[in-house]
Amino acid sequence: MKIEQQEIARAGCLFIVSGPSGAGKTSICTPALEEFEDVRPSVSITTREPRRDEVEGKDYCFVDDARFDRMIADDEFVEWAEVHGSRYGTSRRSIEDALAAGRDLLLDIDVQGARQVKAVYPDCVAVFLLPPSRDRLEARLKSRGTESLDALALRLNAACEEIAAFVDYDYVIVNEDLDVAVKQFISILRGERQRVGRLGDDERRMILDTFGKPS
């Protein structure tokens, strides 16, 4: 019996970006997503209230606690965690659909969520974003003007605890100069997307057809 060989499509790449609040994850991810139009952001689901500049379905999907509980019960999350009194989760289906279609996905998640995602998808690429110093981190958090002093102190302490997890990541970027940090992040994405192991049969065949086989 002849067994037909199945065509292998390009493998989608799952990128994780983590870092404490105020490290500049949004400032890093936004230009990178503009650079790679076929890399899509994963939109987290959260129970917290939206901030004044956040858009439903773009920044987060906002749900109430009852809906979040139902999603946990139905095993709809690949990861979820409680952070600063609110819960955040990543849809399992959104990841599976993207990777199956050969699309690259970018997840901006905390260290708790990153551990859970890496356990399920060990081939994912994890990047940790660091602020240049504790003082600079505190100044960035204060400049937001969205939290009380007590809440700010709690967030700063939590940030320092999160930073200790950088050793579990594949790459570390220190965001001292935003332009430099963006270039570094884009270089990581470009390099990982060009790995031979991520090429599908069509891409491999195109290269061989273009340059011919060795004589």
C-alpha positions as CSV (number, residue, x, y, z in Angstrom):
1,M,0.0,0.0,0.0
2,K,1.4,3.4,-1.0
3,I,1.2,6.0,1.7
4,E,0.8,9.5,0.3
5,Q,3.1,12.1,1.9
6,Q,1.2,15.0,3.2
7,E,2.2,18.5,2.3
8,I,3.6,20.4,5.2
9,A,2.5,24.0,5.4
10,R,4.5,26.8,6.9
11,A,4.5,26.6,10.7
12,G,3.0,29.6,12.5
13,C,5.3,31.1,15.1
14,L,4.0,32.1,18.6
15,F,5.8,35.1,20.1
16,I,5.5,36.0,23.8
17,V,6.4,39.4,25.2
18,S,6.4,40.0,28.9
19,G,7.7,42.7,31.2
20,P,6.5,44.7,34.2
21,S,4.0,47.5,33.8
22,G,5.8,50.6,32.6
23,A,8.5,48.7,30.8
24,G,7.0,49.8,27.4
25,K,5.5,46.6,26.0
26,T,2.9,48.5,23.9
27,S,5.5,51.0,22.6
28,I,7.7,48.0,21.5
29,C,4.9,45.8,20.1
30,T,3.0,48.5,18.1
31,P,5.8,49.4,15.6
32,A,6.8,45.7,15.3
33,L,3.3,44.8,14.3
34,E,3.4,47.6,11.7
35,E,6.7,46.2,10.4
36,F,5.2,42.7,9.9
37,E,1.6,43.0,8.6
38,D,1.2,39.2,8.8
39,V,2.1,39.0,12.5
40,R,-1.2,39.4,14.4
41,P,-1.6,40.5,18.0
42,S,-3.5,38.2,20.4
43,V,-6.3,40.1,22.2
44,S,-6.5,39.0,25.8
45,I,-9.7,38.6,27.7
46,T,-10.0,40.5,31.0
47,T,-12.4,41.2,33.8
48,R,-11.0,44.6,34.6
49,E,-12.6,47.9,33.6
50,P,-11.3,49.5,30.3
51,R,-9.1,52.5,30.6
52,R,-10.2,55.7,28.9
53,D,-8.1,55.1,25.8
54,E,-8.7,51.4,25.3
55,V,-10.9,49.9,22.6
56,E,-13.0,46.8,23.0
57,G,-11.7,44.0,20.8
58,K,-8.5,45.8,19.9
59,D,-6.8,46.3,23.2
60,Y,-8.7,43.7,25.2
61,C,-12.0,41.8,25.2
62,F,-13.8,43.0,28.4
63,V,-16.0,40.5,30.1
64,D,-17.6,40.2,33.6
65,D,-16.6,37.7,36.2
66,A,-19.5,35.3,35.4
67,R,-18.5,35.1,31.8
68,F,-14.9,34.5,32.7
69,D,-15.9,31.7,35.1
70,R,-17.8,30.0,32.3
71,M,-14.8,30.2,30.0
72,I,-12.6,28.6,32.6
73,A,-15.1,25.8,33.2
74,D,-15.3,25.2,29.4
75,D,-11.5,25.1,29.2
76,E,-11.4,28.0,26.7
77,F,-8.2,29.4,28.0
78,V,-4.7,28.2,27.2
79,E,-3.6,30.4,30.2
80,W,-5.2,32.7,32.6
81,A,-4.1,34.6,35.7
82,E,-5.2,37.1,38.3
83,V,-3.1,40.3,38.3
84,H,-3.7,43.2,40.6
85,G,-7.2,42.0,41.4
86,S,-8.4,41.4,37.8
87,R,-8.2,38.3,35.7
88,Y,-6.7,38.0,32.2
89,G,-6.8,35.0,29.8
90,T,-5.7,34.0,26.3
91,S,-8.2,32.1,24.1
92,R,-7.0,28.6,23.3
93,R,-8.9,28.7,20.0
94,S,-7.3,31.9,18.8
95,I,-3.8,30.4,19.1
96,E,-4.8,27.0,17.5
97,D,-6.5,28.7,14.6
98,A,-3.6,31.0,13.9
99,L,-0.9,28.4,14.1
100,A,-2.9,25.9,12.0
101,A,-3.2,28.6,9.3
102,G,0.6,29.3,9.4
103,R,0.1,32.7,10.9
104,D,2.4,34.3,13.4
105,L,0.8,35.5,16.7
106,L,2.2,37.9,19.3
107,L,1.1,37.6,22.9
108,D,1.6,40.4,25.4
109,I,1.2,38.5,28.7
110,D,2.5,38.5,32.2
111,V,5.1,36.0,33.5
112,Q,2.4,33.7,35.0
113,G,0.6,33.4,31.7
114,A,3.9,33.0,29.9
115,R,4.8,29.9,32.0
116,Q,1.5,28.3,31.1
117,V,1.8,29.0,27.4
118,K,5.4,27.7,27.2
119,A,4.2,24.5,28.9
120,V,1.7,24.0,26.1
121,Y,3.8,25.4,23.2
122,P,7.4,24.8,24.1
123,D,8.6,26.1,20.6
124,C,7.2,29.6,21.3
125,V,9.7,32.5,21.3
126,A,9.7,34.4,24.6
127,V,11.0,38.0,25.0
128,F,11.3,39.8,28.3
129,L,11.3,43.6,28.3
130,L,13.2,45.3,31.1
131,P,13.1,49.0,32.2
132,P,16.6,50.6,32.5
133,S,16.3,51.0,36.2
134,R,13.9,50.8,39.2
135,D,13.8,54.6,39.4
136,R,13.0,54.9,35.7
137,L,10.2,52.3,36.1
138,E,8.7,54.2,39.0
139,A,8.8,57.4,37.1
140,R,7.0,55.8,34.1
141,L,4.3,54.4,36.3
142,K,3.8,57.8,38.1
143,S,3.5,59.6,34.7
144,R,0.4,57.6,33.8
145,G,-1.6,59.3,36.6
146,T,-4.1,56.4,36.6
147,E,-3.5,55.0,40.1
148,S,-3.4,56.0,43.8
149,L,-0.1,56.0,45.6
150,D,-1.0,52.8,47.4
151,A,-1.9,51.1,44.1
152,L,1.3,52.4,42.6
153,A,3.4,51.0,45.4
154,L,1.8,47.6,45.0
155,R,2.4,47.6,41.2
156,L,6.0,48.6,41.7
157,N,6.7,45.8,44.1
158,A,4.9,43.3,41.8
159,A,7.1,44.6,38.9
160,C,10.3,43.8,40.8
161,E,9.0,40.3,41.5
162,E,8.1,39.8,37.8
163,I,11.6,40.9,36.7
164,A,13.2,37.9,38.5
165,A,11.5,35.7,35.9
166,F,13.6,37.0,33.0
167,V,15.9,34.0,33.3
168,D,13.1,31.8,31.9
169,Y,12.9,33.7,28.6
170,D,14.8,33.3,25.3
171,Y,15.7,37.0,24.8
172,V,16.0,40.1,27.0
173,I,15.7,43.7,25.8
174,V,16.5,46.7,28.0
175,N,14.2,49.5,27.0
176,E,16.5,52.5,27.7
177,D,16.3,54.0,24.2
178,L,12.9,53.2,22.6
179,D,14.2,53.3,19.0
180,V,17.0,50.9,19.8
181,A,14.7,48.6,21.7
182,V,12.2,48.5,18.8
183,K,15.0,47.6,16.4
184,Q,16.2,44.8,18.6
185,F,12.7,43.4,18.9
186,I,12.1,43.5,15.2
187,S,15.4,41.8,14.6
188,I,14.3,39.0,16.9
189,L,11.0,38.5,15.1
190,R,12.7,38.7,11.7
191,G,15.3,36.1,12.6
192,E,12.9,33.7,14.2
193,R,10.5,33.9,11.3
194,Q,13.3,33.0,8.9
195,R,14.3,29.8,10.6
196,V,14.5,26.9,8.1
197,G,12.4,24.7,10.5
198,R,9.5,27.1,10.0
199,L,9.4,26.9,6.2
200,G,6.6,24.9,4.6
201,D,7.0,22.6,1.6
202,D,5.9,25.3,-0.8
203,E,8.6,27.6,0.4
204,R,11.3,24.9,0.3
205,R,10.3,23.9,-3.2
206,M,10.3,27.5,-4.4
207,I,13.9,27.9,-3.2
208,L,15.0,24.7,-4.9
209,D,13.2,25.5,-8.1
210,T,14.7,29.0,-8.2
211,F,18.3,28.0,-7.7
212,G,18.2,24.4,-9.0
213,K,19.6,21.3,-7.5
214,P,23.3,20.8,-7.3
215,S,24.8,18.9,-10.3
